[in-house]
Structure formats: structure tokens, C-alpha cells
């Protein structure tokens, strides 16, 4: 990757983690208006305003970097490949509008979850644009094929888990089960409120991802697919780390620093899962 690619992708990762910390600290409404903050671009600063307004400024920086990246890719890509930066630009526009709506509607759970899910899609598109800068390189990065179906399913489960995690958090279900490995002292709780159900579903999805990654690891080992075996091995290790972080997030009562690390590892996992799909399709 060149300097522009590294700056854009790195800034986007910082933006996503920053947003996670804003939410974890409860500062999402520190600036009650939008797009300004208390009617100013440079408001009087305290820590909550710094976090929320800083997140918006970081979003502006990412948008500017993306503009130059997209301009370059539209020039370099050919035919249908140009839809990649165009779709990313459309999603980024939607993301900016969603950011305003999230503030206007006082952190509505569905809006904040949609905001996060859309951010992950933008992240994946920009990651693809950064990794494949030319039309020749991008032509090898195919997503859909029957051969890669097991990796596509894995990728989709991981994306679902990311969005589910956001919905669980914004629904205040992160501590619906404040203990681990039990929930409210039970292996099977005697009642299932919506928050308990969401929390347990998030736990179950995490275990499913671990089992699926072990399944893929076994397949790549038996078939002696060395590159994929190494990739899935790293992914499986990260999934194990992610589960450990998830446990710590619960027992630490949602320590905001750990939720930020939790998100960072999740981004690494979904990047590797996307690479696994692309790599499998290179041999199709």
C-alpha cells in the first residue's frame, strides 16, 4: 500500500475505534446539535465535547482522504470496477446523514446500529480499494463463487456478529448477563428478556465463529492449502483472543478501553476473512 492508502485506512480504523469509545463513555450527545457543536465549529472544549466533536472532525478528515483515494481508483479501474469507489462514496454519504440523524433522534438504537453496520461496509470497500489499487489487481479479487462458499458464509457470520454486537451494546444488553460463563447464575436462565436473549445470542455467535474457524483450519490442513491454512490459523487465534476480550468486557463491566480493543480485533478478523474469500477465488 502507498501513503494515501495507509493514511486512509489507518484514519478510518481510528475513526471507528474513536466512535466506539464515544459510545462507551456515553458522550454521543455531548454536542446536541449537528453538524456544528453548540452552533460552532470550534466549541468550548471539555472532555465529552472533545470526544464527540473530535469524532466528527476525524470523520471529515477520513472523507477528504477518501475523496482523493476514490478519484484515483475511478481513474485506474475499468468498466464495472468503477462501481466500487462509487458505491463506497454513496455509502459514505449515507453515513454522514446517519450521523446527523443519530444525534437528532437521541441515539436511537436502530439508527446507531445501522450507522455501525454501514461503517463496516465502508471499511471493507475502502480496504479492498487500498489493497487492490489497479484494475489488473482488482480483477483477481472476486467475491462470489461456489468454490469460496464456505469462506463467504464465514465472512457473513462475522459481519452479522459485528452488527449484533453493536445492537446488543446500544440496546443496553451488554451486561444483561453480568457473569461468565453462566448468565445470571444459570447455564440456562429461567426467563429470557429481550436483553438477555440478545446477550446470549452474541455469545453463541462468538462460539459458532470459533467452531467454524476450527472447521476451516482442519479443511485447509487436510487439503494442504498452505496460504489459506496460515491465514485461517491467524484468524482462529484472533477469534480466541476476541472471545477472551469479550469475557473481560463483561467481567470489567464494559470497560471502554477494552471495548475499543475488542472492536479493533474484530476489524482484523473480518479483514482476514475477506482476504480468505478473495484468495480462494484466485484459483477458480
Long-range contacts (C-beta under 8 A, 24 or more apart in sequence): 1-130, 1-131, 1-133, 2-133, 4-65, 4-68, 4-69, 4-72, 5-69, 5-129, 5-130, 5-131, 5-133, 6-130, 7-65, 8-62, 8-65, 8-66, 8-69, 8-126, 8-130, 9-126, 9-127, 9-130, 11-58, 11-61, 11-62, 11-65, 12-62, 12-122, 12-123, 12-126, 13-123, 13-264, 13-267, 14-58, 15-55, 15-58, 15-59, 15-62, 16-119, 16-123, 16-263, 16-267, 17-260, 17-263, 17-264, 18-51, 18-54, 18-55, 18-58, 19-55, 19-116, 19-119, 20-259, 20-260, 20-263, 21-51, 21-256, 21-257, 21-259, 21-260, 22-51, 22-52, 22-55, 23-112, 23-169, 23-170, 24-254, 24-256, 24-259, 24-260, 25-51, 25-256, 27-51, 27-52, 28-52, 28-102, 28-103, 28-107, 28-112, 29-103, 29-106, 29-107, 31-56, 31-103, 32-103, 33-103, 34-99, 34-100, 34-103, 34-104, 35-100, 56-99, 59-96, 59-99, 63-92, 63-96, 66-92, 66-126, 69-126, 69-129, 69-130, 70-129, 72-133, 73-129, 73-133, 76-133, 76-134, 76-135, 77-135, 77-138, 78-135, 81-135, 81-138, 81-139, 84-125, 84-128, 84-129, 84-138, 85-129, 87-125, 88-122, 88-125, 88-126, 88-129, 91-118, 91-121, 91-122, 91-125, 92-122, 94-118, 95-119, 95-122, 107-170, 109-167, 109-170, 109-171, 112-166, 112-170, 113-163, 113-166, 113-167, 113-170, 116-162, 116-163, 116-166, 117-159, 117-162, 117-163, 117-166, 120-159, 120-162, 120-163, 120-270, 123-267, 124-270, 124-271, 124-274, 127-271, 127-274, 128-274, 140-278, 140-281, 140-282, 141-278, 141-281, 142-278, 142-281, 142-282, 142-284, 143-277, 143-278, 143-281, 145-280, 145-281, 145-284, 147-280, 147-281, 147-283, 147-284, 148-277, 148-280, 148-281, 148-284, 150-216, 150-219, 151-216, 151-273, 151-276, 151-277, 151-280, 152-277, 153-212, 154-209, 154-212, 154-213, 154-216, 154-273, 154-276, 155-270, 155-273, 155-274, 155-276, 155-277, 157-205, 157-208, 157-209, 157-212, 158-209, 158-266, 158-269, 158-270, 158-273, 159-270, 160-205, 161-202, 161-205, 161-206, 161-209, 161-266, 162-266, 162-270, 164-198, 164-201, 164-202, 164-205, 165-202, 165-266, 167-198, 168-198, 168-199, 168-201, 168-202, 169-259, 171-195, 171-198, 173-198, 173-199, 173-202, 174-199, 174-249, 174-250, 174-254, 175-199, 175-250, 175-253, 175-254, 177-203, 177-250, 178-250, 178-253, 179-250, 179-251, 180-247, 180-250, 180-251, 203-246, 206-239, 206-242, 206-243, 206-246, 207-243, 209-239, 210-236, 210-239, 210-240, 210-243, 213-239, 216-276, 227-279, 228-276, 228-279, 228-280, 231-272, 231-275, 231-276, 231-279, 232-276, 234-272, 235-269, 235-272, 235-273, 235-276, 238-265, 238-268, 238-269, 238-272, 239-269, 241-265, 242-266, 242-269
